């Protein structure tokens, strides 16, 4: 069981892979690792891969998660609104579009995906760059 956070040189994004059941203590352990990478790499694009996380949150916890994350990042001097985050879930983990909606309503840039490649394309704008 672990949280693995690293900088993806090829895509110039920070990646976090979670391979343990998700609960709020994960946020308190993951945000410091993400914050270090954000500050060291001056990178605001984050891919959060929760496909190995056994994620089952109540509606209330989904609703409260964006604020909890904002508070944890603020403790480390990072405004969550400056981050662009892609979350990858397993399709059978439930519909986390509500998390996306709540995050957007709090001026956070976040999008939910079920596959890695579309998430990376969205984070890096590679499709737009290739069309230019």
PyMOL commands that place a pseudoatom at each C-alpha (Angstrom):
pseudoatom trace, name=CA, resn=UNK, resi=1, chain=A, elem=C, hetatm=0, pos=[0.000, 0.000, 0.000]
pseudoatom trace, name=CA, resn=UNK, resi=2, chain=A, elem=C, hetatm=0, pos=[1.485, 3.269, -1.048]
pseudoatom trace, name=CA, resn=UNK, resi=3, chain=A, elem=C, hetatm=0, pos=[1.360, 6.704, -2.538]
pseudoatom trace, name=CA, resn=UNK, resi=4, chain=A, elem=C, hetatm=0, pos=[3.884, 7.207, -5.312]
pseudoatom trace, name=CA, resn=UNK, resi=5, chain=A, elem=C, hetatm=0, pos=[4.512, 10.820, -6.419]
pseudoatom trace, name=CA, resn=UNK, resi=6, chain=A, elem=C, hetatm=0, pos=[6.991, 11.701, -9.156]
pseudoatom trace, name=CA, resn=UNK, resi=7, chain=A, elem=C, hetatm=0, pos=[7.724, 14.159, -11.945]
pseudoatom trace, name=CA, resn=UNK, resi=8, chain=A, elem=C, hetatm=0, pos=[7.080, 12.770, -15.419]
pseudoatom trace, name=CA, resn=UNK, resi=9, chain=A, elem=C, hetatm=0, pos=[9.890, 14.325, -17.479]
pseudoatom trace, name=CA, resn=UNK, resi=10, chain=A, elem=C, hetatm=0, pos=[8.432, 13.310, -20.835]
pseudoatom trace, name=CA, resn=UNK, resi=11, chain=A, elem=C, hetatm=0, pos=[5.019, 14.898, -20.277]
pseudoatom trace, name=CA, resn=UNK, resi=12, chain=A, elem=C, hetatm=0, pos=[6.229, 17.603, -17.857]
pseudoatom trace, name=CA, resn=UNK, resi=13, chain=A, elem=C, hetatm=0, pos=[3.539, 16.738, -15.306]
pseudoatom trace, name=CA, resn=UNK, resi=14, chain=A, elem=C, hetatm=0, pos=[3.481, 15.576, -11.705]
pseudoatom trace, name=CA, resn=UNK, resi=15, chain=A, elem=C, hetatm=0, pos=[1.972, 12.119, -11.273]
pseudoatom trace, name=CA, resn=UNK, resi=16, chain=A, elem=C, hetatm=0, pos=[0.579, 10.504, -8.164]
pseudoatom trace, name=CA, resn=UNK, resi=17, chain=A, elem=C, hetatm=0, pos=[-0.461, 6.857, -8.070]
pseudoatom trace, name=CA, resn=UNK, resi=18, chain=A, elem=C, hetatm=0, pos=[-2.429, 5.597, -5.099]
pseudoatom trace, name=CA, resn=UNK, resi=19, chain=A, elem=C, hetatm=0, pos=[-2.445, 1.866, -4.363]
pseudoatom trace, name=CA, resn=UNK, resi=20, chain=A, elem=C, hetatm=0, pos=[-4.322, 1.701, -1.069]
pseudoatom trace, name=CA, resn=UNK, resi=21, chain=A, elem=C, hetatm=0, pos=[-7.875, 2.331, 0.127]
pseudoatom trace, name=CA, resn=UNK, resi=22, chain=A, elem=C, hetatm=0, pos=[-8.705, 6.040, 0.021]
pseudoatom trace, name=CA, resn=UNK, resi=23, chain=A, elem=C, hetatm=0, pos=[-9.744, 7.933, 3.116]
pseudoatom trace, name=CA, resn=UNK, resi=24, chain=A, elem=C, hetatm=0, pos=[-9.126, 11.478, 4.261]
pseudoatom trace, name=CA, resn=UNK, resi=25, chain=A, elem=C, hetatm=0, pos=[-5.807, 10.609, 5.915]
pseudoatom trace, name=CA, resn=UNK, resi=26, chain=A, elem=C, hetatm=0, pos=[-4.520, 9.970, 2.381]
pseudoatom trace, name=CA, resn=UNK, resi=27, chain=A, elem=C, hetatm=0, pos=[-5.055, 13.652, 1.593]
pseudoatom trace, name=CA, resn=UNK, resi=28, chain=A, elem=C, hetatm=0, pos=[-2.894, 14.635, 4.568]
pseudoatom trace, name=CA, resn=UNK, resi=29, chain=A, elem=C, hetatm=0, pos=[-0.127, 12.267, 3.404]
pseudoatom trace, name=CA, resn=UNK, resi=30, chain=A, elem=C, hetatm=0, pos=[-0.334, 12.945, -0.330]
pseudoatom trace, name=CA, resn=UNK, resi=31, chain=A, elem=C, hetatm=0, pos=[-0.539, 16.755, -0.360]
pseudoatom trace, name=CA, resn=UNK, resi=32, chain=A, elem=C, hetatm=0, pos=[2.931, 17.269, 1.221]
pseudoatom trace, name=CA, resn=UNK, resi=33, chain=A, elem=C, hetatm=0, pos=[4.494, 15.005, -1.436]
pseudoatom trace, name=CA, resn=UNK, resi=34, chain=A, elem=C, hetatm=0, pos=[2.641, 16.774, -4.238]
pseudoatom trace, name=CA, resn=UNK, resi=35, chain=A, elem=C, hetatm=0, pos=[3.524, 20.180, -2.783]
pseudoatom trace, name=CA, resn=UNK, resi=36, chain=A, elem=C, hetatm=0, pos=[7.240, 19.360, -2.777]
pseudoatom trace, name=CA, resn=UNK, resi=37, chain=A, elem=C, hetatm=0, pos=[7.096, 18.459, -6.457]
pseudoatom trace, name=CA, resn=UNK, resi=38, chain=A, elem=C, hetatm=0, pos=[4.987, 21.520, -7.316]
pseudoatom trace, name=CA, resn=UNK, resi=39, chain=A, elem=C, hetatm=0, pos=[7.453, 23.870, -5.624]
pseudoatom trace, name=CA, resn=UNK, resi=40, chain=A, elem=C, hetatm=0, pos=[10.638, 22.106, -6.790]
pseudoatom trace, name=CA, resn=UNK, resi=41, chain=A, elem=C, hetatm=0, pos=[9.531, 21.673, -10.405]
pseudoatom trace, name=CA, resn=UNK, resi=42, chain=A, elem=C, hetatm=0, pos=[7.400, 24.812, -10.695]
pseudoatom trace, name=CA, resn=UNK, resi=43, chain=A, elem=C, hetatm=0, pos=[4.791, 22.574, -12.307]
pseudoatom trace, name=CA, resn=UNK, resi=44, chain=A, elem=C, hetatm=0, pos=[1.056, 23.048, -11.782]
pseudoatom trace, name=CA, resn=UNK, resi=45, chain=A, elem=C, hetatm=0, pos=[-0.206, 20.103, -13.882]
pseudoatom trace, name=CA, resn=UNK, resi=46, chain=A, elem=C, hetatm=0, pos=[-1.049, 17.027, -11.793]
pseudoatom trace, name=CA, resn=UNK, resi=47, chain=A, elem=C, hetatm=0, pos=[-2.239, 13.561, -12.791]
pseudoatom trace, name=CA, resn=UNK, resi=48, chain=A, elem=C, hetatm=0, pos=[-3.843, 11.692, -9.886]
pseudoatom trace, name=CA, resn=UNK, resi=49, chain=A, elem=C, hetatm=0, pos=[-4.278, 8.005, -10.689]
pseudoatom trace, name=CA, resn=UNK, resi=50, chain=A, elem=C, hetatm=0, pos=[-6.692, 6.463, -8.195]
pseudoatom trace, name=CA, resn=UNK, resi=51, chain=A, elem=C, hetatm=0, pos=[-7.449, 3.289, -10.174]
pseudoatom trace, name=CA, resn=UNK, resi=52, chain=A, elem=C, hetatm=0, pos=[-5.731, 1.172, -7.509]
pseudoatom trace, name=CA, resn=UNK, resi=53, chain=A, elem=C, hetatm=0, pos=[-7.353, 2.955, -4.579]
pseudoatom trace, name=CA, resn=UNK, resi=54, chain=A, elem=C, hetatm=0, pos=[-10.638, 1.190, -3.792]
pseudoatom trace, name=CA, resn=UNK, resi=55, chain=A, elem=C, hetatm=0, pos=[-12.445, 4.501, -3.698]
pseudoatom trace, name=CA, resn=UNK, resi=56, chain=A, elem=C, hetatm=0, pos=[-15.910, 4.648, -2.195]
pseudoatom trace, name=CA, resn=UNK, resi=57, chain=A, elem=C, hetatm=0, pos=[-16.751, 8.056, -0.739]
pseudoatom trace, name=CA, resn=UNK, resi=58, chain=A, elem=C, hetatm=0, pos=[-20.031, 9.230, 0.690]
pseudoatom trace, name=CA, resn=UNK, resi=59, chain=A, elem=C, hetatm=0, pos=[-21.771, 12.099, -1.072]
pseudoatom trace, name=CA, resn=UNK, resi=60, chain=A, elem=C, hetatm=0, pos=[-20.824, 14.359, 1.840]
pseudoatom trace, name=CA, resn=UNK, resi=61, chain=A, elem=C, hetatm=0, pos=[-17.128, 13.424, 1.596]
pseudoatom trace, name=CA, resn=UNK, resi=62, chain=A, elem=C, hetatm=0, pos=[-17.156, 13.983, -2.163]
pseudoatom trace, name=CA, resn=UNK, resi=63, chain=A, elem=C, hetatm=0, pos=[-18.719, 17.402, -1.526]
pseudoatom trace, name=CA, resn=UNK, resi=64, chain=A, elem=C, hetatm=0, pos=[-16.177, 18.289, 1.195]
pseudoatom trace, name=CA, resn=UNK, resi=65, chain=A, elem=C, hetatm=0, pos=[-13.043, 16.997, -0.568]
pseudoatom trace, name=CA, resn=UNK, resi=66, chain=A, elem=C, hetatm=0, pos=[-12.273, 20.132, -2.669]
pseudoatom trace, name=CA, resn=UNK, resi=67, chain=A, elem=C, hetatm=0, pos=[-12.313, 22.341, 0.445]
pseudoatom trace, name=CA, resn=UNK, resi=68, chain=A, elem=C, hetatm=0, pos=[-10.199, 19.849, 2.425]
pseudoatom trace, name=CA, resn=UNK, resi=69, chain=A, elem=C, hetatm=0, pos=[-7.647, 19.753, -0.397]
pseudoatom trace, name=CA, resn=UNK, resi=70, chain=A, elem=C, hetatm=0, pos=[-7.613, 23.550, -0.659]
pseudoatom trace, name=CA, resn=UNK, resi=71, chain=A, elem=C, hetatm=0, pos=[-6.874, 23.828, 3.073]
pseudoatom trace, name=CA, resn=UNK, resi=72, chain=A, elem=C, hetatm=0, pos=[-4.065, 21.251, 2.940]
pseudoatom trace, name=CA, resn=UNK, resi=73, chain=A, elem=C, hetatm=0, pos=[-2.372, 22.929, -0.030]
pseudoatom trace, name=CA, resn=UNK, resi=74, chain=A, elem=C, hetatm=0, pos=[-2.781, 26.371, 1.579]
pseudoatom trace, name=CA, resn=UNK, resi=75, chain=A, elem=C, hetatm=0, pos=[-0.792, 25.137, 4.625]
pseudoatom trace, name=CA, resn=UNK, resi=76, chain=A, elem=C, hetatm=0, pos=[2.115, 24.671, 2.200]
pseudoatom trace, name=CA, resn=UNK, resi=77, chain=A, elem=C, hetatm=0, pos=[1.717, 28.035, 0.471]
pseudoatom trace, name=CA, resn=UNK, resi=78, chain=A, elem=C, hetatm=0, pos=[-0.021, 26.702, -2.646]
pseudoatom trace, name=CA, resn=UNK, resi=79, chain=A, elem=C, hetatm=0, pos=[-3.312, 28.056, -3.954]
pseudoatom trace, name=CA, resn=UNK, resi=80, chain=A, elem=C, hetatm=0, pos=[-5.191, 25.034, -5.276]
pseudoatom trace, name=CA, resn=UNK, resi=81, chain=A, elem=C, hetatm=0, pos=[-6.890, 27.283, -7.836]
pseudoatom trace, name=CA, resn=UNK, resi=82, chain=A, elem=C, hetatm=0, pos=[-3.522, 27.582, -9.606]
pseudoatom trace, name=CA, resn=UNK, resi=83, chain=A, elem=C, hetatm=0, pos=[-3.380, 23.809, -10.199]
pseudoatom trace, name=CA, resn=UNK, resi=84, chain=A, elem=C, hetatm=0, pos=[-4.713, 21.847, -13.157]
pseudoatom trace, name=CA, resn=UNK, resi=85, chain=A, elem=C, hetatm=0, pos=[-5.630, 18.351, -11.930]
pseudoatom trace, name=CA, resn=UNK, resi=86, chain=A, elem=C, hetatm=0, pos=[-6.735, 15.256, -13.825]
pseudoatom trace, name=CA, resn=UNK, resi=87, chain=A, elem=C, hetatm=0, pos=[-8.154, 12.407, -11.732]
pseudoatom trace, name=CA, resn=UNK, resi=88, chain=A, elem=C, hetatm=0, pos=[-8.301, 8.882, -13.107]
pseudoatom trace, name=CA, resn=UNK, resi=89, chain=A, elem=C, hetatm=0, pos=[-10.767, 6.443, -11.576]
pseudoatom trace, name=CA, resn=UNK, resi=90, chain=A, elem=C, hetatm=0, pos=[-11.927, 2.947, -12.433]
pseudoatom trace, name=CA, resn=UNK, resi=91, chain=A, elem=C, hetatm=0, pos=[-15.307, 3.134, -14.187]
pseudoatom trace, name=CA, resn=UNK, resi=92, chain=A, elem=C, hetatm=0, pos=[-16.887, 0.933, -11.503]
pseudoatom trace, name=CA, resn=UNK, resi=93, chain=A, elem=C, hetatm=0, pos=[-15.725, 3.229, -8.665]
pseudoatom trace, name=CA, resn=UNK, resi=94, chain=A, elem=C, hetatm=0, pos=[-18.881, 5.276, -9.124]
pseudoatom trace, name=CA, resn=UNK, resi=95, chain=A, elem=C, hetatm=0, pos=[-19.650, 8.513, -10.849]
pseudoatom trace, name=CA, resn=UNK, resi=96, chain=A, elem=C, hetatm=0, pos=[-17.263, 11.120, -9.538]
pseudoatom trace, name=CA, resn=UNK, resi=97, chain=A, elem=C, hetatm=0, pos=[-18.519, 13.821, -11.914]
pseudoatom trace, name=CA, resn=UNK, resi=98, chain=A, elem=C, hetatm=0, pos=[-20.053, 15.361, -8.790]
pseudoatom trace, name=CA, resn=UNK, resi=99, chain=A, elem=C, hetatm=0, pos=[-16.507, 15.840, -7.450]
pseudoatom trace, name=CA, resn=UNK, resi=100, chain=A, elem=C, hetatm=0, pos=[-15.610, 17.555, -10.716]
pseudoatom trace, name=CA, resn=UNK, resi=101, chain=A, elem=C, hetatm=0, pos=[-18.655, 19.839, -10.444]
pseudoatom trace, name=CA, resn=UNK, resi=102, chain=A, elem=C, hetatm=0, pos=[-18.030, 20.756, -6.801]
pseudoatom trace, name=CA, resn=UNK, resi=103, chain=A, elem=C, hetatm=0, pos=[-14.360, 21.477, -7.565]
pseudoatom trace, name=CA, resn=UNK, resi=104, chain=A, elem=C, hetatm=0, pos=[-15.222, 23.685, -10.537]
pseudoatom trace, name=CA, resn=UNK, resi=105, chain=A, elem=C, hetatm=0, pos=[-17.787, 25.547, -8.420]
pseudoatom trace, name=CA, resn=UNK, resi=106, chain=A, elem=C, hetatm=0, pos=[-14.918, 26.374, -6.029]
pseudoatom trace, name=CA, resn=UNK, resi=107, chain=A, elem=C, hetatm=0, pos=[-12.808, 27.791, -8.903]
pseudoatom trace, name=CA, resn=UNK, resi=108, chain=A, elem=C, hetatm=0, pos=[-10.596, 24.689, -9.053]
pseudoatom trace, name=CA, resn=UNK, resi=109, chain=A, elem=C, hetatm=0, pos=[-9.490, 23.225, -12.384]
pseudoatom trace, name=CA, resn=UNK, resi=110, chain=A, elem=C, hetatm=0, pos=[-10.188, 19.516, -12.218]
pseudoatom trace, name=CA, resn=UNK, resi=111, chain=A, elem=C, hetatm=0, pos=[-11.449, 16.897, -14.628]
pseudoatom trace, name=CA, resn=UNK, resi=112, chain=A, elem=C, hetatm=0, pos=[-12.348, 13.227, -14.103]
pseudoatom trace, name=CA, resn=UNK, resi=113, chain=A, elem=C, hetatm=0, pos=[-11.148, 10.530, -16.516]
pseudoatom trace, name=CA, resn=UNK, resi=114, chain=A, elem=C, hetatm=0, pos=[-11.243, 6.745, -16.768]
pseudoatom trace, name=CA, resn=UNK, resi=115, chain=A, elem=C, hetatm=0, pos=[-8.211, 6.393, -19.063]
pseudoatom trace, name=CA, resn=UNK, resi=116, chain=A, elem=C, hetatm=0, pos=[-4.695, 7.782, -18.704]
pseudoatom trace, name=CA, resn=UNK, resi=117, chain=A, elem=C, hetatm=0, pos=[-4.082, 8.978, -22.260]
pseudoatom trace, name=CA, resn=UNK, resi=118, chain=A, elem=C, hetatm=0, pos=[-7.024, 11.428, -22.481]
pseudoatom trace, name=CA, resn=UNK, resi=119, chain=A, elem=C, hetatm=0, pos=[-6.076, 12.752, -19.027]
pseudoatom trace, name=CA, resn=UNK, resi=120, chain=A, elem=C, hetatm=0, pos=[-2.509, 13.452, -20.149]
pseudoatom trace, name=CA, resn=UNK, resi=121, chain=A, elem=C, hetatm=0, pos=[-3.692, 15.069, -23.378]
pseudoatom trace, name=CA, resn=UNK, resi=122, chain=A, elem=C, hetatm=0, pos=[-6.000, 17.366, -21.410]
pseudoatom trace, name=CA, resn=UNK, resi=123, chain=A, elem=C, hetatm=0, pos=[-3.269, 18.268, -18.892]
pseudoatom trace, name=CA, resn=UNK, resi=124, chain=A, elem=C, hetatm=0, pos=[-0.604, 18.985, -21.483]
pseudoatom trace, name=CA, resn=UNK, resi=125, chain=A, elem=C, hetatm=0, pos=[-2.786, 20.399, -24.270]
pseudoatom trace, name=CA, resn=UNK, resi=126, chain=A, elem=C, hetatm=0, pos=[-0.900, 18.129, -26.700]
pseudoatom trace, name=CA, resn=UNK, resi=127, chain=A, elem=C, hetatm=0, pos=[-3.854, 17.882, -29.077]
pseudoatom trace, name=CA, resn=UNK, resi=128, chain=A, elem=C, hetatm=0, pos=[-4.012, 21.670, -29.382]
pseudoatom trace, name=CA, resn=UNK, resi=129, chain=A, elem=C, hetatm=0, pos=[-0.242, 21.933, -29.860]
pseudoatom trace, name=CA, resn=UNK, resi=130, chain=A, elem=C, hetatm=0, pos=[-0.287, 19.294, -32.617]
pseudoatom trace, name=CA, resn=UNK, resi=131, chain=A, elem=C, hetatm=0, pos=[-3.040, 21.150, -34.509]
pseudoatom trace, name=CA, resn=UNK, resi=132, chain=A, elem=C, hetatm=0, pos=[-1.023, 24.392, -34.545]
for i in range(1, 132): cmd.bond("trace and resi %d" % i, "trace and resi %d" % (i + 1))
show_as sticks, trace
zoom trace
